[in-house]
Amino acid sequence: MDKIWYLLLGGKKQGPFSVQQLDRDKRITPDTLAWKEGMDVWLPIRDIEELASVLFAEPRKQAPVQEEEEAKSACKEKNGALTLQLSYDPVPFLWLILLLILLLCYFFYYFFG
């Protein structure tokens, strides 16, 4: 395919790209601005039928591979058995600790203050 598409990525004009190159690029979203010779203005890819039908008609090809790699990294093998390494977001946990401290302060102030 011909390299005819230009994109605005990170605020900079890049290209030209072929549709195949665009399909492999993970940075591209439906809101990415695209232009080719003959167009008056830059348009979001979702508004360009020629690109949107190819790039966003089905799930991106890279997604399953990425999800599989994340799943593998979450599991570790120990003594021949797979164990799941759970991770948690520390922010809600810290809020819970802060709430418990405040409740304890209130309790001590109410009964002993």
N, C-alpha and C positions, 0 to 999 in steps of 0.2 A: 504494500500500500504506500501511497505517497505521503510524504511528510508535509502536511499543509496546515496543521493546527498550532496556534500559539496560545499559551496560557499565562495568566498572571498568578504566579506562585511566590508567596512571601513578599508581595508588593513589587515583584520584578517580572518583566516580560521574558518568557522562556520559550524556546522552540526553534524551529518547527518540530512537531511530533507527528508520528503516524497514529492511527486509531489503535493499532496493536500496542504501541508504546504506552499510550494513555491507559489502556486496559490493565497494564501491569503496574502502573504507578499508584502506590498506596496513598499518596498525598492528595489525590484528586477526590473531590466531593461534588455533589450535585450543584453546590453554590460556587464552584471554581469558575472564574471568568475565562471564556475562550473566544478566539477570533481566527478567521481565515480570510484570505484575500477575497474581496467582493462583498464582505459584510460591512455595514455602516458603523456598527457599534459592537463593543464587547458584550457578550451575553453569558449568563450562567449556563453551565452545561445542561441542566435540567430543562432549559428552554430551547435547546438545539436538538431537534428530534434525531438527527443523524448520529449524534454522540450519545444522547441519553438512552436510546434504544439499545445501543451496544454495551455501554458501560454499566448501566444500572438496571437492565432488564432482569437479571438474575443475581444472586449473591456473588460477591467478588470471589475470584478463584483462590486468592491467598488466605481467606478467612479460615477455612477448615484446617489448613496446615498450621496456621498461627495458633488456633485453639488447641490443636493436638500437642504442639510443643509446650504450651502453657500447662496443659494437663500432665504431661510427662515431667515437667519441672516441679510440679506440685507433689509428685510421688517420688519416693526414694526407696531403693531396694536395701533391705537389711536382713542378713542371714537367709537369703533366698526368697523372702516375702516382701511384698510391696506395702509400704506404709504411706498414708496420706499425711502430708505436712500442711496442717491448717494454719492459715494466717488470719489475723484480725486487724481491723482498723483501730488504732490506739485512741483516736479522738473520742468516740462514744464511751470507751472504757474510762478515759480520764474525766469526762463529764459525770459519769456514774460515781467515781471516787469523790469528786468535788461535792456532789449532791449528798453523799453519805456523810462527809465531814460537816457540811452545813446542818444536816439533820441532827448530828451528834452535838454540835454547838448549841443549837436551839434547845435540845433536850436538857443539856446541863445548865443552860441559862434559865430555863423555865423551872426546873426542880431545885437547883442549888443557887440560883442567882438572886 
